[in-house]
Amino acid sequence: MDKLFFILYGAVITLVYLLALPFLFWFSKQKSKYTISIPARFFLKNNRPLKPNGIWFHSCSFGEARAIYPLLDKLPIEQLRLSTTTQTGYEAIVQKQPLQSRYLPFEPLLFFWLKPQKILVVMEAEFWYLLFALAQKKGAKTLLINARMSDRSFYKYKRMAWLYRKIFAHIDEVYAQSQIDKERLEELGATNVQVIGNIKLANIAPISKKLSKPKALLVCGASTHEGEEGLILKAFATLKEEDPTAKLVVVPRHPERFKKVSLMVEAFAKKHHYSWHNYSENEAFNSDVVVADILGELVNIYAISDVVILGGAFAKVGGHNAAEAAQFGCKIISGEHYFNQRDIFNMIEGIAVVTESNLARRLQQHAQLIPTKIRERTNIKPILDSIQLTINNE
């Protein structure tokens, strides 16, 4: 029955791929962020197969790719094989293994692209049936790490539980973030599930350089999404009425929005007679508002921030990693939609969760906020032990 499903799934996903090709070609020409990733993933442009017989890690986004750094640092670089599905994810993995980092091809292309590996380690929720099935068929031990199942995701996945049972049949070990994640994953068919916490807390990204803090209250609007910058700017204008020296740095989550956010801030600053500039042009925080329009600076900015308004949770995105700011004791304000970061939030003391309508008032009351503190870190040793055992048995 599994063989029949394998054949049927392969046929259906190949048909979907062929039908989508014209649209993918057109879409790759529309946005700069897709001009490399779509040709690489769907047309294999400049995307050679990974060298065989290695330790293959697959992650999706920039944050997930950065989260596996502590694991990568413990393993021989010559054995590392890395893949991702996004442009920002690729920028993160290529820093660790420039020669063996690739965009993961769409599933039908894996039939002839995927080479035998010793082990496949997949981060979080990258549930690609053919990725696991083909890797395992070619001899790889398969691991799913930092596995989570939010309330919203679990409801959706349960409606296709038959598919996820087929996927989990090809996953040898699962390392879950929490007990509730473990129970939900097992209900969907996962076996050999171990709870080790969120690996994003195992080794939080440190600062890469020391920035000069302005002699004023510095508010950071971090990892913001569409609609959140306007909300934060409005709240900041209210704060400025009471504290004219306060400063704001806005850090959009996605680089393709840098220009749009800069134009928004420019109009806002003109309306309120504030000064502003882009961080790429001036790394000083001497304007009322600064737009951080380059990647890789957020942790450095957290280190000098007094208050962090964490994006991704006012928009219904699911939130972002609060631990990076909490390691510096920043006061953190978040929206209510942090469903993808539930476990990280539970491991941090002091995060203020507010509605959109209460953001301005809470920011005004920043003196009453509690500096955040991380309760505990995560032990990644079980994952490393499993990888090492596999290597030793080769």
C-alpha positions as CSV (number, residue, x, y, z in Angstrom):
1,M,0.0,0.0,0.0
2,D,2.9,2.4,0.8
3,K,4.5,1.6,-2.6
4,L,1.2,2.4,-4.3
5,F,0.9,5.7,-2.4
6,F,4.5,6.5,-3.3
7,I,3.7,6.0,-7.0
8,L,0.4,7.9,-6.9
9,Y,1.9,10.8,-4.9
10,G,4.8,11.1,-7.3
11,A,2.5,11.1,-10.3
12,V,0.2,13.8,-8.8
13,I,2.9,16.1,-7.6
14,T,4.7,15.8,-11.0
15,L,1.4,16.8,-12.8
16,V,1.0,19.8,-10.4
17,Y,4.6,20.8,-11.2
18,L,4.2,20.6,-14.9
19,L,0.9,22.7,-14.8
20,A,2.6,25.3,-12.6
21,L,5.7,25.8,-14.7
22,P,4.4,28.7,-16.8
23,F,3.2,30.5,-13.7
24,L,6.5,29.9,-11.9
25,F,8.5,31.2,-14.8
26,W,6.3,34.4,-14.9
27,F,6.5,34.8,-11.1
28,S,10.3,34.5,-11.1
29,K,10.4,37.7,-13.1
30,Q,8.1,39.7,-10.9
31,K,10.0,40.0,-7.6
32,S,13.7,40.3,-6.9
33,K,13.6,37.8,-4.0
34,Y,12.4,35.1,-6.5
35,T,14.8,35.7,-9.3
36,I,17.3,33.2,-7.9
37,S,15.2,30.9,-5.6
38,I,12.5,30.0,-8.2
39,P,14.9,29.1,-11.0
40,A,17.0,27.1,-8.6
41,R,14.2,25.2,-7.0
42,F,11.9,24.6,-10.0
43,F,14.3,24.7,-12.9
44,L,17.5,23.6,-11.2
45,K,19.4,26.6,-12.5
46,N,22.9,26.6,-10.9
47,N,21.6,24.0,-8.5
48,R,23.8,20.9,-8.7
49,P,23.1,17.9,-6.4
50,L,24.7,17.8,-3.0
51,K,27.8,15.7,-2.6
52,P,26.8,12.3,-1.3
53,N,27.5,10.6,2.0
54,G,27.2,13.6,4.2
55,I,25.2,15.0,7.1
56,W,22.3,16.9,5.4
57,F,20.5,19.6,7.2
58,H,17.4,21.2,5.7
59,S,15.8,24.4,7.0
60,C,13.4,27.0,5.6
61,S,13.8,30.6,6.7
62,F,16.7,32.8,7.9
63,G,15.7,32.3,11.5
64,E,15.6,28.5,11.2
65,A,18.9,28.3,9.4
66,R,20.5,30.4,12.1
67,A,19.0,28.2,14.8
68,I,20.9,25.1,13.5
69,Y,24.3,26.9,13.8
70,P,25.1,25.3,17.2
71,L,24.6,21.9,15.7
72,L,26.7,22.7,12.6
73,D,29.5,24.1,14.8
74,K,29.8,20.7,16.5
75,L,30.2,18.7,13.3
76,P,33.0,18.4,10.7
77,I,32.4,21.0,8.0
78,E,33.5,18.7,5.2
79,Q,30.6,16.4,6.0
80,L,27.9,19.1,6.1
81,R,25.3,19.3,3.3
82,L,22.9,22.2,3.7
83,S,19.7,23.2,1.9
84,T,16.9,25.7,2.2
85,T,13.8,27.0,0.4
86,T,14.2,30.8,0.8
87,Q,16.6,33.4,-0.3
88,T,17.3,34.6,3.3
89,G,17.7,31.0,4.4
90,Y,20.3,30.5,1.7
91,E,22.2,33.6,2.8
92,A,22.4,32.0,6.3
93,I,23.5,28.5,5.3
94,V,26.1,29.6,2.7
95,Q,28.0,31.3,5.5
96,K,28.5,27.9,7.2
97,Q,29.1,25.7,4.1
98,P,29.7,27.7,1.0
99,L,30.5,24.7,-1.2
100,Q,27.7,22.4,-0.2
101,S,24.7,24.7,0.3
102,R,21.7,24.5,-2.1
103,Y,18.1,25.5,-2.6
104,L,15.9,22.4,-2.1
105,P,14.3,21.5,-5.5
106,F,10.6,21.0,-5.7
107,E,9.6,17.4,-4.9
108,P,9.4,15.8,-8.3
109,L,12.9,16.9,-9.1
110,L,14.3,15.1,-6.1
111,F,13.9,11.8,-7.9
112,F,17.1,12.5,-9.8
113,W,18.6,15.4,-7.8
114,L,18.8,13.7,-4.4
115,K,22.0,11.7,-3.7
116,P,22.5,9.1,-0.8
117,Q,23.4,10.8,2.5
118,K,24.3,9.3,5.9
119,I,21.6,11.3,7.7
120,L,18.9,13.9,6.9
121,V,18.0,16.4,9.6
122,V,15.0,18.6,8.8
123,M,14.1,21.7,10.9
124,E,10.6,22.3,12.3
125,A,7.7,22.0,9.8
126,E,9.2,21.2,6.4
127,F,6.9,18.2,5.8
128,W,7.9,17.2,2.2
129,Y,6.8,13.5,1.7
130,L,9.3,12.8,-1.1
131,L,12.2,14.5,0.7
132,F,11.9,12.0,3.6
133,A,10.8,9.0,1.6
134,L,13.6,9.3,-1.0
135,A,16.3,10.2,1.5
136,Q,15.3,7.1,3.7
137,K,15.1,4.9,0.6
138,K,18.6,5.9,-0.4
139,G,19.9,4.9,3.1
140,A,19.7,8.1,5.2
141,K,18.6,8.1,8.8
142,T,15.9,10.8,9.0
143,L,15.4,13.2,11.8
144,L,12.8,16.0,12.4
145,I,14.1,18.5,14.9
146,N,12.5,21.4,16.8
147,A,9.2,20.0,15.7
148,R,6.2,22.0,16.7
149,M,2.5,22.0,16.2
150,S,0.6,25.2,16.9
151,D,-3.1,25.3,17.7
152,R,-3.9,26.6,14.2
153,S,-1.5,24.2,12.4
154,F,-2.8,21.2,14.3
155,Y,-6.4,21.9,13.3
156,K,-5.3,22.1,9.6
157,Y,-3.1,19.1,9.7
158,K,-5.7,16.9,11.3
159,R,-7.9,17.3,8.3
160,M,-5.1,15.7,6.2
161,A,-3.9,13.3,8.9
162,W,-3.7,10.5,6.3
163,L,-1.0,12.4,4.5
164,Y,1.1,13.1,7.6
165,R,0.9,9.5,8.7
166,K,2.6,8.6,5.4
167,I,5.2,11.3,6.0
168,F,6.0,10.3,9.5
169,A,6.3,6.7,8.4
170,H,9.6,7.8,6.8
171,I,10.9,9.8,9.8
172,D,13.0,7.8,12.2
173,E,13.3,10.2,15.1
174,V,11.4,13.4,16.1
175,Y,12.7,16.0,18.6
176,A,9.8,18.1,19.8
177,Q,9.7,21.5,21.5
178,S,7.1,20.6,24.2
179,Q,5.0,17.9,25.6
180,I,1.9,19.2,23.8
181,D,3.8,19.2,20.5
182,K,4.8,15.6,21.2
183,E,1.2,14.5,21.8
184,R,-0.1,16.3,18.7
185,L,2.7,14.9,16.5
186,E,2.1,11.4,17.8
187,E,-1.6,11.8,17.0
188,L,-0.5,12.5,13.4
189,G,1.6,9.4,13.3
190,A,5.0,10.4,14.6
191,T,7.0,7.8,16.5
192,N,10.2,7.9,18.6
193,V,9.4,11.4,19.8
194,Q,11.6,13.1,22.4
195,V,10.9,16.4,24.1
196,I,14.1,18.6,24.3
197,G,12.7,22.1,24.1
198,N,13.2,24.7,21.5
199,I,16.7,24.7,20.0
200,K,16.5,28.4,19.2
201,L,17.2,28.8,22.9
202,A,20.2,26.4,22.8
203,N,22.7,29.0,21.6
204,I,21.1,32.4,21.0
205,A,22.9,34.6,18.4
206,P,25.4,36.9,20.1
207,I,26.3,40.4,18.9
208,S,28.6,40.6,15.9
209,K,29.7,44.1,16.8
210,K,29.2,46.7,19.5
211,L,27.0,49.7,18.6
212,S,27.0,53.0,20.3
213,K,23.8,53.6,22.3
214,P,22.2,57.0,22.1
215,K,21.7,58.9,25.3
216,A,18.0,58.6,25.1
217,L,15.2,55.9,25.3
218,L,15.7,53.7,22.3
219,V,12.7,51.7,21.1
220,C,13.2,48.9,18.5
221,G,10.3,47.9,16.2
222,A,11.8,44.4,15.4
223,S,11.1,42.0,12.6
224,T,8.0,43.9,11.4
225,H,5.5,42.8,8.8
226,E,3.0,44.6,6.6
227,G,0.7,46.8,8.7
228,E,2.9,46.7,11.8
229,E,5.2,49.6,11.0
230,G,2.2,52.0,10.8
231,L,1.0,50.8,14.2
232,I,4.4,51.2,15.8
233,L,5.0,54.6,14.3
234,K,1.6,55.8,15.6
235,A,2.5,54.5,19.1
236,F,5.9,56.1,18.9
237,A,4.4,59.5,18.1
238,T,2.3,59.3,21.2
239,L,5.4,58.5,23.3
240,K,7.3,61.4,21.8
241,E,4.7,63.8,23.2
242,E,5.8,62.8,26.7
243,D,9.5,62.1,25.9
244,P,10.7,64.2,23.0
245,T,14.2,62.7,23.2
246,A,13.0,59.1,22.5
247,K,14.3,57.4,19.4
248,L,12.9,54.5,17.3
249,V,14.6,52.0,15.0
250,V,12.4,50.0,12.7
251,V,13.7,46.7,11.5
252,P,11.5,45.2,8.7
253,R,11.5,41.4,8.6
254,H,11.9,41.0,4.8
255,P,14.5,42.9,2.8
256,E,12.2,43.3,-0.2
257,R,10.1,45.7,2.0
258,F,13.1,47.9,3.0
259,K,12.3,50.6,0.4
260,K,8.6,50.6,1.1
261,V,9.1,51.0,4.8
262,S,11.7,53.8,4.2
263,L,9.2,55.7,2.2
264,M,6.6,55.2,4.9
265,V,9.0,56.5,7.6
266,E,10.0,59.4,5.4
267,A,6.3,60.5,5.1
268,F,5.7,60.0,8.8
269,A,8.8,62.0,9.8
270,K,7.8,64.8,7.5
271,K,4.3,65.0,9.0
272,H,5.6,65.1,12.6
273,H,8.8,67.1,11.9
274,Y,11.0,64.3,13.0
275,S,14.5,63.5,11.6
276,W,15.1,60.1,10.0
277,H,17.6,58.1,8.0
278,N,18.4,54.6,6.7
279,Y,20.9,52.6,8.7
280,S,22.7,51.6,5.5
281,E,23.7,55.2,5.0
282,N,24.5,56.1,8.6
283,E,25.0,53.6,11.5
284,A,24.5,56.2,14.2
285,F,21.2,56.5,16.0
286,N,21.1,60.3,16.0
287,S,17.8,60.7,14.2
288,D,14.3,60.4,15.7
289,V,13.6,57.4,13.5
290,V,16.1,55.0,11.9
291,V,15.2,52.3,9.3
292,A,17.5,49.3,9.7
293,D,17.6,48.4,6.0
294,I,20.3,45.7,6.1
295,L,20.3,42.1,7.3
296,G,22.2,40.7,10.3
297,E,22.1,43.8,12.5
298,L,19.0,43.0,14.6
299,V,20.8,41.3,17.5
300,N,23.3,44.2,17.7
301,I,20.5,46.6,17.8
302,Y,18.7,44.6,20.6
303,A,21.9,45.0,22.7
304,I,21.4,48.7,22.9
305,S,17.6,48.9,23.0
306,D,15.5,49.7,26.0
307,V,12.1,48.6,24.7
308,V,11.5,46.1,21.9
309,I,8.1,46.0,20.1
310,L,8.4,42.5,18.6
311,G,6.8,42.2,15.2
312,G,5.0,39.2,13.6
313,A,2.4,39.1,16.4
314,F,0.3,42.1,15.6
315,A,0.0,40.8,12.1
316,K,-1.2,37.2,12.1
317,V,2.2,35.8,11.3
318,G,2.8,33.8,14.5
319,G,5.5,35.9,16.2
320,H,9.3,35.8,16.2
321,N,12.0,34.7,18.5
322,A,11.9,36.8,21.6
323,A,15.0,35.2,23.2
324,E,17.3,37.2,21.0
325,A,16.1,40.4,22.7
326,A,15.5,38.8,26.1
327,Q,19.2,37.8,26.5
328,F,19.9,41.5,27.0
329,G,17.1,42.0,29.4
330,C,15.2,44.3,27.0
331,K,11.6,45.2,27.9
332,I,9.5,43.4,25.3
333,I,6.0,44.2,24.0
334,S,4.3,41.7,21.7
335,G,1.0,41.4,20.0
336,E,-1.4,38.6,20.6
337,H,-0.7,36.4,17.6
338,Y,2.5,34.7,18.7
339,F,1.2,31.1,18.1
340,N,4.4,29.9,16.4
341,Q,6.5,31.1,19.3
342,R,4.4,29.8,22.2
343,D,7.1,27.7,23.8
344,I,9.8,30.4,23.6
345,F,7.4,32.9,25.1
346,N,6.6,30.5,27.9
347,M,10.4,30.2,28.7
348,I,10.8,34.0,29.0
349,E,9.7,36.1,32.0
350,G,8.3,39.6,31.5
351,I,6.9,39.8,28.0
352,A,4.0,42.2,27.8
353,V,1.3,40.9,25.4
354,V,-1.1,43.7,24.2
355,T,-3.8,44.3,21.7
356,E,-3.2,46.8,18.8
357,S,-5.4,49.4,20.6
358,N,-3.3,49.2,23.8
359,L,0.1,49.4,22.2
360,A,0.5,53.2,22.4
361,R,-0.6,53.2,26.1
362,R,1.7,50.3,27.0
363,L,4.6,52.0,25.3
364,Q,3.9,55.2,27.2
365,Q,4.0,53.1,30.4
366,H,7.4,51.5,29.5
367,A,8.8,52.4,33.0
368,Q,6.3,49.8,34.5
369,L,7.5,47.0,32.2
370,I,9.7,44.3,33.6
371,P,13.1,43.5,32.0
372,T,12.8,40.1,30.4
373,K,14.7,37.1,31.5
374,I,15.2,33.6,29.9
375,R,14.2,30.9,32.4
376,E,16.2,28.0,30.9
377,R,18.2,27.0,27.8
378,T,17.7,23.9,25.6
379,N,20.0,20.8,25.5
380,I,20.9,19.8,21.9
381,K,23.0,16.9,23.0
382,P,20.4,14.2,22.2
383,I,20.4,15.4,18.5
384,L,24.2,15.4,18.4
385,D,24.4,12.0,20.0
386,S,22.0,10.5,17.4
387,I,24.0,12.0,14.5
388,Q,27.3,10.8,16.0
389,L,25.9,7.3,16.5
390,T,24.9,7.2,12.9
391,I,28.3,8.3,11.7
392,N,30.1,5.8,14.0
393,N,28.0,3.0,12.6
394,E,28.8,3.7,9.0
